[in-house]
Structures are given as structure tokens and as C-alpha cells.
Amino acid sequence: MGKDTTSRIPVTAAVLAGGRSLRMGIDKTLLPVEGEPLVLRVAESVGSVCQRTIIVTNRPEALDDVDLPEGVRVLKDTVAYQGPLGGLATALEQAEDDWVLAVAADMPWLRPELVRALWDASDGAQVVIPVGPKGSEPLLALYHKSCLPAARAVLDSGRRRLVAMLPSVKVVEVSVESLRHFDPELKSLININTPEEFEDVRGSSETIAPAKPSSVRLSVIEVGTRRTRGMPSERPVTVMLNDVEIATIQGTPSNLEEMALGFLVSEGLITLRDLVRRVDVDHKRGHVYVVSEESVPEDFRYRERYITAGCGKGVTFASVGHATGIEPIVSDMTIDSGTLYGLMGQMARAAVAYRDTGGMHSCALASDGVVRIVREDVGRHNALDKVLGRAWLDRIDTTDHILLTTGRVSYEMAVKAAKARVPIVVSRTAVTDLAAEIGARVGISIVGYARGGKLVVYTHPERIIEEEEDQ
């Protein structure tokens, strides 16, 4: 008798969606490919061949608006931000089946036939993993629940790579070349990690057959199409520090942990990373609770503050006088105009929400010619706070970085940059006279109108080098 190629295999598919997406700059698992989020595409693909499907993530609330197939469970990673190995350990612990398929949430062309081929090779193994010229593919592999002790032992040792556990378990390797029978171009192994890779995937989506016939969706998000654009999302978000209400901010309800921390850091209300004990986000109520060993200034307990997302007031309690106490920034950093234009282009390519809605601001942190972090929000101040919050969480030293923004650089934006000790700030649009005054005073090179092959350097021009034209 031939093998059964129709029934589902007794495996729990674990879609690992807990990464930080640092190279993408935004949550890549929600990026749309052919009208549906990446994480949904992967869940549908593995769900057609595996008995059960779970999604392991550090941010379950981010999937609230994703129309997941019936029966798909969303689990919060029990070992947060410990890479795919942490997600696998959570899946092995929670899975109902003896076998778990670990699959990355950013594989848009995954074919179910490859999963079945791995299952056919599972006899006598603890791990079944594809191996090719570039090494093993641990994010499309089968793991038996008996691997859990080995996974925990690696995590306890401080390591995070999935392959670190392989020497202590019985592994069956499947040649990647043998999988070409099911996927001639091995599109199933494609991951999306950068804006450029996302653009490549979108550009090739018309020539690659989908993993399964598409079905009707309740909501469709398209990027860069001629369809009617979506609407920017704006909600009130209340920042609480040690149970004291600090401010209510109108902003885009994403990356709220970063926005709250960036706001508190830029306002000088928290300063030491190791003294922050916990950050809890209540998305339904729109509250971010920050618990820190640093005390809240007494006068904040008796003030009510409501800050709009608009351009008038801005998200800061600082005044121009606040800049007088900031130590001057001394930096020998320089950048040529060509590299600067390239950075602005990188930020623009990563601005997925802007292309969807046309109503979002972007802000980015860059170094060595590469954009490291990109965040978007309806408010330019919020986008900046999100970038600074992410950098603060990751302990990034911003003194050797460049801040980029699509919004106007006003005095409060300049003060936030000065407190972050950033030597160069670049905007696609205008710079106010007060911002330029602060930039000149504290040692920031502020650049405006960086678009269309031109730019205007308002302060400390010695750091901006004109790119020489080819002779």
C-alpha cells in the first residue's frame, strides 16, 4: 500500500514568532504577503498537514487582530527573548503530541509536502532536520518531546542557538537536495529578515504559486498597491510609573513598551536600565505600567497631563530652558551626503505602515551606514520615543548613532536627541529656529530637507561632508 498523503500527521506545529525583528525594524510576522500576515500564512500551511498548531510569541496581544484558523493556540514564550530555542522549549513543554515541528513565522513559501517528508524520516530519531551546503535548517525541523531536557540545559548555560542542543540528542539528517522533489527551487527555506528581503518576496509573489488556495478573509492588509489605503490607528495610551499617572499620549497602539520607556527616559524620569523591574502593557485599557526602583518626582503626583499626537504641543514636559543644563555633545563623527541619503532610503523602505496608510511618521536609529531600528507612529514624538526606548532596552550606546525622522525637528525633538547624546539628527522636512538654537548650543548637527538630492545643514556643519561627484 502507498503512503497516506492526505491525513494529518500526529505533530504539533509550533510557529515561532517571538523574535525582536531587529534587522527589519518592525514586527515582521505581521507583514502582509499576498494579502495576509506572514504568521497567518505559515500557520495555515503547517495546519494543513499537522494535527495541531500553536504560535509561540513574546507579544500575544499583537495577534489579537489576526484572523487565525480555528483551533490555533497562541502561547506566550515562558523564556522571553531567548531566541528560537526559548520558543521551542515552550512548545515542547506545552504540546499535546509527542512530536513538535519548529517553523519560523517568516517563511512565506513553506510547502506542506516538505513537512510530511521530514515526518517520513522520523523513525528512531529525536530530531529530524534538513541539512544543506550552508549547514542545518533548525527552523524547519521536527523535535521529539524527549528533547526538552537538552533544550533547557542549553538555555541554562546561557546559549540560545537551536543547534547547540543537537550533539546531546539523536539526529536524523535529511538532505536539502532530496527535498527538491517537493519544492524544486527550495522556496520553503526562504526567510524574511530585512526590508530588502521583504521587497524581494513581494516582487516575486506574482510568479510563485501559493502554498494552498487562498480563502476569503475578513480583513485584508495590502502594502504598496492601488487599493484604498488603510487608516492610521490612534488611541490614548496612559503611561504609569510606580502606579503614578505620568501622561496620557495619543499615539499608534504598537510597540507601547518601547514608547513608554523612551518617553520616560527622554524626560529624565528613569535613567538606569537595571533599576527597571517590570513593564506591563494592558492593550485593552491602553495602559503601560512601568515599575522602577527610581522614585517618581513628588510634583508629578499632583499633575494631570494629556498630550496629543499632533504637532502643536509635542510629547515632552521640557522647555527650551531644559537644554541649558545638558552637557555639550563632543563627537568626531562625520557622514557624507551620499550615505545620508542612503540611510533615509533605508528608513523609507522599512516604513510599511506609511505605505499602507499614508499617515504615519517614521523615526530611525542608524550607524555605520545601516539603519538599525525603525519605528512608526501617527506622532513624530512617539516614533522617536519608540526608537529611543528600543535602544535603551537593548543597551545600545546612541552616542555614535544618527537619528532620522520624517517629521519636523522642533525644540522638544532636539531636546530628546540631546538627552540621548545623539550627535546628528536628520529630517526629511523642516527644522524650527528653536531646534536649531538648541542644536547649536548642545553640539548637535541638525539637517533638514534631506530629500530630492539636497539637504540643509543648520548647525555644526563640520560633521556633514559633501559627497564628491564622479569626474
VEXDREN-2710 file (C-alpha; in Angstrom, 1 decimal):
% VEXDREN-2710
k/r/px/py/pz
1/MET/0.0/0.0/0.0
2/GLY/1.2/3.5/-0.7
3/LYS/1.8/6.1/2.0
4/ASP/-1.2/8.2/3.2
5/THR/-0.6/11.7/1.9
6/THR/-3.9/13.2/2.9
7/SER/-4.4/12.7/6.6
8/ARG/-2.7/14.9/9.1
9/ILE/0.4/13.7/10.9
10/PRO/0.5/13.4/14.7
11/VAL/2.6/16.5/15.2
12/THR/2.1/19.9/16.9
13/ALA/3.3/22.6/14.6
14/ALA/5.0/25.4/16.6
15/VAL/5.2/28.6/14.7
16/LEU/8.0/30.6/16.4
17/ALA/7.0/34.3/16.3
18/GLY/8.9/35.6/19.3
19/GLY/11.9/37.4/17.7
20/ARG/12.7/41.1/18.0
21/SER/12.8/41.6/14.2
22/LEU/15.8/43.9/14.8
23/ARG/17.0/43.8/11.2
24/MET/13.6/44.5/9.9
25/GLY/12.9/47.3/12.4
26/ILE/9.2/46.3/12.8
27/ASP/7.3/43.1/13.7
28/LYS/8.0/41.2/10.5
29/THR/5.5/38.4/11.4
30/LEU/2.6/40.8/10.7
31/LEU/3.9/42.0/7.3
32/PRO/1.5/41.2/4.5
33/VAL/2.3/38.8/1.7
34/GLU/-0.4/38.3/-0.9
35/GLY/-2.9/40.0/1.4
36/GLU/-2.3/38.1/4.7
37/PRO/0.2/38.4/7.5
38/LEU/3.2/36.2/7.4
39/VAL/2.4/34.4/10.6
40/LEU/-1.1/33.6/9.3
41/ARG/0.4/32.2/6.0
42/VAL/2.7/29.9/8.0
43/ALA/0.0/28.8/10.4
44/GLU/-2.3/27.9/7.5
45/SER/0.4/26.0/5.7
46/VAL/1.5/23.8/8.6
47/GLY/-2.1/23.5/9.8
48/SER/-2.9/21.7/6.6
49/VAL/-0.5/18.8/7.4
50/CYS/-0.1/18.8/11.2
51/GLN/-2.6/17.6/13.8
52/ARG/-2.4/20.8/15.9
53/THR/-0.9/24.3/15.5
54/ILE/0.4/26.7/18.2
55/ILE/2.1/30.1/17.9
56/VAL/4.7/30.9/20.4
57/THR/5.3/34.7/20.9
58/ASN/6.5/37.2/23.4
59/ARG/3.6/39.5/22.4
60/PRO/0.3/37.6/22.2
61/GLU/-1.6/40.8/22.1
62/ALA/0.0/41.6/18.7
63/LEU/-2.1/38.7/17.2
64/ASP/-5.4/40.0/18.5
65/ASP/-6.4/41.3/15.1
66/VAL/-5.1/38.4/13.1
67/ASP/-7.9/36.1/11.9
68/LEU/-6.2/32.8/12.9
69/PRO/-7.6/29.5/11.8
70/GLU/-9.9/27.8/14.3
71/GLY/-8.1/25.8/16.9
72/VAL/-4.8/27.6/16.7
73/ARG/-3.5/28.3/20.2
74/VAL/-1.3/31.3/21.0
75/LEU/1.2/30.7/23.8
76/LYS/3.4/33.3/25.5
77/ASP/7.1/32.3/25.5
78/THR/7.9/31.1/29.0
79/VAL/11.6/32.1/28.5
80/ALA/11.1/35.5/26.9
81/TYR/13.5/36.8/24.2
82/GLN/15.8/33.8/24.3
83/GLY/15.6/33.2/20.6
84/PRO/14.1/30.2/18.8
85/LEU/15.4/27.8/21.4
86/GLY/13.3/29.5/24.0
87/GLY/10.3/29.3/21.8
88/LEU/10.9/25.6/21.1
89/ALA/11.3/24.8/24.8
90/THR/7.9/26.4/25.4
91/ALA/6.4/24.4/22.6
92/LEU/7.9/21.1/23.8
93/GLU/6.5/21.7/27.2
94/GLN/3.0/22.6/26.1
95/ALA/2.5/20.4/23.0
96/GLU/-0.1/17.7/23.2
97/ASP/1.7/15.5/20.7
98/ASP/5.0/13.7/21.1
99/TRP/6.5/15.5/18.2
100/VAL/6.8/19.2/17.5
101/LEU/7.5/20.9/14.2
102/ALA/9.5/24.0/14.8
103/VAL/8.9/26.5/12.0
104/ALA/9.9/30.2/11.7
105/ALA/7.0/32.6/11.3
106/ASP/8.7/34.4/8.4
107/MET/8.7/31.6/5.8
108/PRO/6.1/32.7/3.2
109/TRP/6.5/29.9/0.7
110/LEU/6.5/26.9/3.1
111/ARG/5.1/23.8/1.3
112/PRO/3.3/21.2/3.5
113/GLU/4.9/18.4/1.4
114/LEU/8.3/19.1/2.9
115/VAL/6.9/18.7/6.4
116/ARG/5.5/15.3/5.5
117/ALA/8.8/14.3/4.1
118/LEU/10.5/15.1/7.4
119/TRP/7.9/13.0/9.2
120/ASP/8.6/10.0/7.0
121/ALA/12.2/10.1/8.2
122/SER/11.4/10.3/11.9
123/ASP/11.6/6.6/12.9
124/GLY/14.2/6.2/15.7
125/ALA/15.1/9.9/15.9
126/GLN/14.7/12.7/18.4
127/VAL/15.4/15.4/15.8
128/VAL/14.8/15.3/12.0
129/ILE/16.5/18.3/10.4
130/PRO/17.2/19.3/6.8
131/VAL/20.9/19.8/6.1
132/GLY/22.5/21.5/3.1
133/PRO/25.7/23.1/2.0
134/LYS/25.1/26.1/4.3
135/GLY/24.5/23.8/7.3
136/SER/21.4/22.6/9.1
137/GLU/18.0/24.3/9.0
138/PRO/16.8/24.1/12.6
139/LEU/13.8/26.4/12.0
140/LEU/12.1/23.8/9.8
141/ALA/12.7/20.6/11.8
142/LEU/11.0/18.0/13.9
143/TYR/11.8/17.7/17.6
144/HIS/10.6/14.9/19.9
145/LYS/9.4/16.0/23.4
146/SER/12.3/14.0/24.8
147/CYS/14.5/16.9/23.6
148/LEU/13.1/19.2/26.3
149/PRO/15.8/18.4/28.9
150/ALA/18.5/19.1/26.3
151/ALA/16.9/22.4/25.3
152/ARG/16.7/23.5/28.9
153/ALA/20.3/22.6/29.6
154/VAL/21.5/24.7/26.7
155/LEU/19.3/27.7/27.9
156/ASP/20.6/27.3/31.4
157/SER/24.2/27.5/30.1
158/GLY/23.4/30.9/28.6
159/ARG/23.4/29.8/25.0
160/ARG/20.4/30.5/22.6
161/ARG/21.2/28.6/19.4
162/LEU/19.0/25.7/18.5
163/VAL/21.9/23.7/17.0
164/ALA/23.7/23.8/20.4
165/MET/21.4/21.0/21.6
166/LEU/21.9/18.7/18.7
167/PRO/25.1/17.0/20.0
168/SER/23.1/15.6/23.0
169/VAL/20.2/14.1/21.1
170/LYS/19.8/11.6/18.3
171/VAL/19.6/13.4/15.0
172/VAL/18.4/12.2/11.6
173/GLU/19.6/14.5/8.8
174/VAL/17.6/14.9/5.6
175/SER/19.5/16.3/2.6
176/VAL/18.1/19.5/1.4
177/GLU/18.7/18.4/-2.2
178/SER/16.3/15.4/-1.6
179/LEU/13.6/17.9/-0.8
180/ARG/13.7/19.4/-4.3
181/HIS/11.4/16.7/-5.4
182/PHE/8.7/18.5/-3.4
183/ASP/10.0/22.1/-3.9
184/PRO/12.3/22.4/-6.9
185/GLU/13.6/25.9/-6.0
186/LEU/13.6/25.2/-2.2
187/LYS/11.4/28.3/-1.7
188/SER/10.2/26.8/1.5
189/LEU/13.5/27.6/3.1
190/ILE/13.3/31.4/2.4
191/ASN/13.2/33.6/5.5
192/ILE/12.5/37.3/5.6
193/ASN/14.8/39.3/7.8
194/THR/15.3/42.7/6.2
195/PRO/13.3/45.2/4.3
196/GLU/15.2/44.3/1.2
197/GLU/14.2/40.6/1.5
198/PHE/10.6/41.6/2.1
199/GLU/10.6/43.7/-1.1
200/ASP/12.1/40.7/-3.0
201/VAL/9.3/38.4/-1.7
202/ARG/6.6/40.9/-2.6
203/GLY/8.1/41.3/-6.0
204/SER/8.2/37.6/-6.7
205/SER/4.7/36.9/-5.2
206/GLU/3.1/37.0/-8.7
207/THR/5.3/34.2/-10.0
208/ILE/5.3/31.8/-7.1
209/ALA/2.3/29.7/-6.5
210/PRO/0.8/30.0/-3.0
211/ALA/1.2/27.1/-0.6
212/LYS/-2.6/26.5/-0.8
213/PRO/-5.6/28.0/-2.4
214/SER/-6.4/31.4/-0.9
215/SER/-9.6/31.8/1.1
216/VAL/-11.8/34.8/1.9
217/ARG/-10.5/36.9/4.7
218/LEU/-12.5/39.3/7.0
219/SER/-9.8/41.9/6.7
220/VAL/-7.1/42.3/4.1
221/ILE/-4.0/44.5/4.5
222/GLU/-2.1/45.4/1.3
223/VAL/1.1/47.3/1.1
224/GLY/2.1/49.3/-2.0
225/THR/-1.0/48.5/-4.0
226/ARG/-3.6/50.7/-5.7
227/ARG/-6.3/49.6/-3.3
228/THR/-7.8/52.1/-1.0
229/ARG/-5.3/52.8/1.8
230/GLY/-6.0/51.9/5.4
231/MET/-6.5/54.4/8.1
232/PRO/-3.8/55.3/10.7
233/SER/-4.7/54.0/14.1
234/GLU/-4.7/56.4/17.1
235/ARG/-5.6/55.6/20.7
236/PRO/-5.0/57.2/24.1
237/VAL/-2.1/55.5/25.9
238/THR/-1.6/56.2/29.6
239/VAL/2.0/55.9/31.0
240/MET/2.1/54.8/34.7
241/LEU/5.4/54.9/36.6
242/ASN/5.2/53.1/40.0
243/ASP/1.4/53.5/40.0
244/VAL/1.7/57.2/39.4
245/GLU/0.0/58.5/36.2
246/ILE/2.6/60.4/34.3
247/ALA/0.9/61.2/31.0
248/THR/-1.8/60.2/28.5
249/ILE/-0.4/60.2/25.0
250/GLN/-2.4/59.9/21.7
251/GLY/-0.5/57.5/19.6
252/THR/-0.4/54.4/17.5
253/PRO/-1.0/51.3/19.7
254/SER/2.1/49.3/18.8
255/ASN/5.5/49.0/20.5
256/LEU/3.9/50.5/23.6
257/GLU/6.6/49.2/25.9
258/GLU/9.2/51.0/23.9
259/MET/7.2/54.2/23.6
260/ALA/6.6/54.4/27.3
261/LEU/10.2/53.7/28.2
262/GLY/11.6/56.0/25.6
263/PHE/9.3/58.7/26.9
264/LEU/10.3/58.2/30.5
265/VAL/14.0/58.1/29.6
266/SER/13.9/61.2/27.4
267/GLU/12.0/63.1/30.2
268/GLY/14.7/62.0/32.7
269/LEU/12.2/60.1/34.9
270/ILE/14.1/56.9/34.6
271/THR/17.9/56.7/34.0
272/LEU/19.3/53.3/35.0
273/ARG/18.3/50.3/32.9
274/ASP/19.0/47.8/35.7
275/LEU/16.6/49.6/38.1
276/VAL/13.5/48.9/35.9
277/ARG/11.9/45.8/37.3
278/ARG/8.9/45.3/35.1
279/VAL/6.9/46.7/32.2
280/ASP/3.3/45.5/31.7
281/VAL/1.1/46.6/28.8
282/ASP/-2.7/46.5/29.1
283/HIS/-3.7/46.9/25.4
284/LYS/-7.5/46.8/26.1
285/ARG/-7.3/49.7/28.6
286/GLY/-4.5/51.4/26.9
287/HIS/-2.2/51.5/29.9
288/VAL/1.6/50.9/30.2
289/TYR/2.7/50.1/33.8
290/VAL/6.4/50.7/34.5
291/VAL/7.9/49.6/37.8
292/SER/11.2/51.0/38.7
293/GLU/13.3/51.4/41.8
294/GLU/13.8/55.1/40.9
295/SER/11.2/57.2/42.6
296/VAL/8.7/59.5/40.9
297/PRO/9.3/63.2/41.5
298/GLU/6.8/64.5/44.0
299/ASP/5.3/67.2/41.8
300/PHE/4.2/64.5/39.3
301/ARG/1.7/63.1/41.7
302/TYR/-0.5/66.2/41.6
303/ARG/-0.4/67.0/37.9
304/GLU/-2.7/65.8/35.1
305/ARG/-1.2/65.7/31.6
306/TYR/-2.8/64.9/28.3
307/ILE/-0.6/65.0/25.2
308/THR/-2.0/64.9/21.7
309/ALA/-0.4/63.1/18.7
310/GLY/-0.5/66.4/16.8
311/CYS/2.4/68.7/16.0
312/GLY/1.4/71.6/18.3
313/LYS/2.3/70.6/21.8
314/GLY/4.5/67.6/21.4
315/VAL/5.2/64.8/23.8
316/THR/7.5/66.3/26.3
317/PHE/7.5/68.3/29.6
318/ALA/10.7/70.0/28.6
319/SER/11.1/73.7/27.7
320/VAL/13.8/75.5/25.9
321/GLY/15.4/76.2/29.2
322/HIS/15.9/72.4/29.8
323/ALA/18.7/72.4/27.2
324/THR/20.8/74.8/29.3
325/GLY/21.7/72.0/31.7
326/ILE/22.7/69.5/29.1
327/GLU/26.4/68.9/28.7
328/PRO/27.7/69.7/25.2
329/ILE/28.0/66.8/22.8
330/VAL/31.5/66.3/21.7
331/SER/31.8/63.9/18.7
332/ASP/34.2/63.5/15.8
333/MET/31.5/61.5/13.8
334/THR/31.1/62.5/10.2
335/ILE/28.9/61.3/7.4
336/ASP/28.9/62.1/3.7
337/SER/25.7/63.2/1.9
338/GLY/25.5/60.1/-0.2
339/THR/25.5/57.8/2.8
340/LEU/22.9/60.1/4.5
341/TYR/20.6/59.8/1.5
342/GLY/21.0/56.1/1.6
343/LEU/20.0/55.9/5.3
344/MET/16.9/58.0/4.5
345/GLY/16.1/55.5/1.8
346/GLN/16.5/52.5/4.1
347/MET/14.1/54.1/6.6
348/ALA/11.6/54.8/3.9
349/ARG/11.7/51.2/2.6
350/ALA/11.1/49.9/6.2
351/ALA/8.1/52.2/6.7
352/VAL/5.4/49.6/5.9
353/ALA/2.7/51.4/7.9
354/TYR/3.2/54.6/6.0
355/ARG/2.8/52.8/2.7
356/ASP/-0.4/51.2/3.9
357/THR/-1.9/54.4/5.4
358/GLY/-0.1/57.4/4.1
359/GLY/-0.5/59.0/7.5
360/MET/2.4/57.8/9.7
361/HIS/5.7/59.3/10.8
362/SER/8.9/57.2/10.9
363/CYS/11.9/57.6/13.0
364/ALA/15.1/55.5/12.8
365/LEU/18.5/55.0/14.5
366/ALA/21.4/54.3/12.3
367/SER/25.2/53.6/12.5
368/ASP/27.9/52.6/10.1
369/GLY/25.7/53.2/7.1
370/VAL/23.0/50.9/8.3
371/VAL/19.6/51.6/9.8
372/ARG/19.4/49.6/13.0
373/ILE/15.9/50.4/14.3
374/VAL/12.8/51.8/12.6
375/ARG/9.5/52.7/14.4
376/GLU/6.4/54.3/13.1
377/ASP/3.6/56.3/14.8
378/VAL/1.0/58.9/14.0
379/GLY/3.0/61.2/16.2
380/ARG/6.6/62.1/15.3
381/HIS/7.5/62.4/19.0
382/ASN/6.0/59.0/19.7
383/ALA/8.1/57.4/16.9
384/LEU/11.2/59.0/18.3
385/ASP/10.3/57.7/21.8
386/LYS/9.8/54.2/20.4
387/VAL/13.2/54.2/18.8
388/LEU/14.9/55.5/21.9
389/GLY/13.0/53.1/24.1
390/ARG/14.1/50.1/21.9
391/ALA/17.7/51.3/22.0
392/TRP/17.5/51.7/25.8
393/LEU/16.1/48.2/26.3
394/ASP/18.8/46.8/24.1
395/ARG/21.5/48.8/25.9
396/ILE/22.6/50.5/22.6
397/ASP/25.0/53.4/23.1
398/THR/23.4/56.1/21.0
399/THR/26.4/58.4/21.2
400/ASP/27.8/57.0/17.9
401/HIS/24.4/56.9/16.1
402/ILE/22.4/59.1/13.8
403/LEU/18.7/59.9/14.3
404/LEU/16.5/60.1/11.2
405/THR/12.9/61.3/11.1
406/THR/10.2/62.1/8.6
407/GLY/8.8/64.7/10.8
408/ARG/9.7/68.3/11.6
409/VAL/12.5/68.8/14.1
410/SER/11.1/71.1/16.7
411/TYR/12.7/72.1/20.0
412/GLU/11.3/69.2/22.0
413/MET/12.6/66.7/19.4
414/ALA/16.0/68.4/19.7
415/VAL/15.9/68.1/23.5
416/LYS/15.1/64.4/23.3
417/ALA/18.0/63.9/20.9
418/ALA/20.3/65.9/23.1
419/LYS/19.4/63.8/26.2
420/ALA/20.2/60.7/24.2
421/ARG/23.6/62.2/23.3
422/VAL/23.0/61.7/19.6
423/PRO/25.4/63.9/17.5
424/ILE/23.5/64.1/14.2
425/VAL/19.8/64.5/13.6
426/VAL/18.3/64.4/10.1
427/SER/14.8/65.2/9.0
428/ARG/13.1/64.8/5.6
429/THR/11.3/68.1/6.4
430/ALA/11.7/71.3/8.3
431/VAL/13.8/72.4/11.3
432/THR/12.4/75.1/13.6
433/ASP/14.5/78.0/14.7
434/LEU/14.4/76.9/18.4
435/ALA/15.5/73.4/17.4
436/ALA/18.5/75.0/15.6
437/GLU/19.3/77.1/18.6
438/ILE/19.3/74.1/20.8
439/GLY/21.4/72.1/18.3
440/ALA/24.0/74.9/18.1
441/ARG/24.1/75.2/21.9
442/VAL/24.4/71.5/22.8
443/GLY/26.6/70.3/19.8
444/ILE/24.1/68.5/17.6
445/SER/24.4/68.7/13.8
446/ILE/20.8/69.2/12.7
447/VAL/19.9/68.6/9.0
448/GLY/16.6/69.3/7.3
449/TYR/15.0/68.7/3.9
450/ALA/17.1/65.6/3.2
451/ARG/15.3/64.6/0.1
452/GLY/15.4/65.1/-3.7
453/GLY/19.2/65.1/-3.8
454/LYS/19.5/68.1/-1.4
455/LEU/19.8/68.9/2.3
456/VAL/20.1/71.9/4.5
457/VAL/22.6/71.8/7.4
458/TYR/21.5/74.2/10.1
459/THR/24.1/73.5/12.9
460/HIS/27.6/72.1/13.3
461/PRO/28.1/71.6/9.5
462/GLU/31.6/70.1/10.1
463/ARG/30.1/66.6/10.5
464/ILE/28.3/66.6/7.1
465/ILE/30.7/66.0/4.2
466/GLU/29.6/66.7/0.7
467/GLU/29.9/63.6/-1.5
468/GLU/32.2/64.3/-4.4
469/GLU/30.7/63.7/-7.8
470/ASP/32.3/61.3/-10.2
471/GLN/34.7/63.0/-12.6
END
